[in-house]
């Protein structure tokens, strides 16, 4: 396999590169970096969550959903991943499926007024 710019460097360097792309709103480039990083360190939530966010912002909603489901399966009380999963499902027009995730995210955040 040929190494590309997106694959080059230590995991920490690739994490910083991905964050720079994400902050610059180049979500597709961030996802390219993060995809390899998540494959290398699948147990880490941070890179997987940023990958999901990159997919979400680049309208790769099925991919975002897949990554978010992995996170909430591993950590059911990960509030931001729950919220993002709900928003991702809503954006796909799957409102009934999204509602429980959004309600749980609100409860986890301590926002009981919206329940």
N, C-alpha and C positions, 0 to 999 in steps of 0.2 A: 504494500500500500504506500503510495506516495504521500509525503507530508506536505501540507499546504500551510499558508499563513495562519489559517484558522486553527490548525492543530499544533503549531509550533510553540514550544516553551513549556515551562513547568505548569502544574495545575494552578498555582497561584497567579502566574503571569497570564494564563488563559482566562482565569476568573476576572482579572482586572481588565483585560482586553474586551471581554464580553460586556462588562459593566460600562466601559467607555462607549461601545457601540449602542448599548441600550440607552444610555444617557443622551446620546446623539440622535436618538429615535431611528437608528438603523436596526430595526428589530430582526430583520431577516439575517443580517450579518451576526448579530448577537446569538441568534438561534444556531447558526452554523458552528460557532465556537462552543456554545454550551452543549450541543448535542454530543460531541465527543467527550466533553468533560463529564457529563452525566453518565455516559457509558463507563468512564474510568472510575468514577466515585459514586455509584448508584445509591449508596446509603445516605448521602448528604442531601439535606432538604434545600439548602440555599440555592445551589446551582439548578436543581430541578424546578424550583419555584420560579426562578428568573427565566428558565427555559419556557415554562408555561406562560409566563407573562409576555415573553417575546413572541410566542406563537399567537397568543390572544391579540396582541397589538398589530400583528402582521396578517390577521384574519385567517390563521390556520387553526380554526376552532376545534376540529376533531383532535388534532395533535395536542392542543392545550388541554382539552378534556382528559385525554389519556394520561398526561403527566399529573394533572391535578387529582385524578382518581387514585393514582399510585400514592400520592402524598397523603390524602385523607384515609386511605386504607391503612397506611403505616401509622398515622397519627390522627385519629379521629377528631381531636380537639384543636387541630391547626386551623385557627380562626380565619386567617387571610386566604388560605387555600380553599376553605369551605365557601367563603364569599366569592372568590374568583370562579370556582366551579359553578356556583349558582348563576353568576353573570354570564359565564360562557354558555351555559345551557339556555339562558334567556335569549342570548344573542342568536342562538340557533332556532329560536321559536319554540323551545321546549319548556314553557313556563311552569307547567304542573310539576315537572321533574326538578326544576330549579328551586321552587318555593321552599322545600324542607332544608336545603343547603343554606339558603339566605336567612331563613329563620334561625337556624342553629348558629350561623355566624353572628347574627345579632345577639343571641343569648350569650355566646362565648365572649362577645365584646362588652357584655353588661348593659346592652341597649334593650331593656325590657319594654320600653314604650312602643316599639314597633311590633311587638308580638301580639 
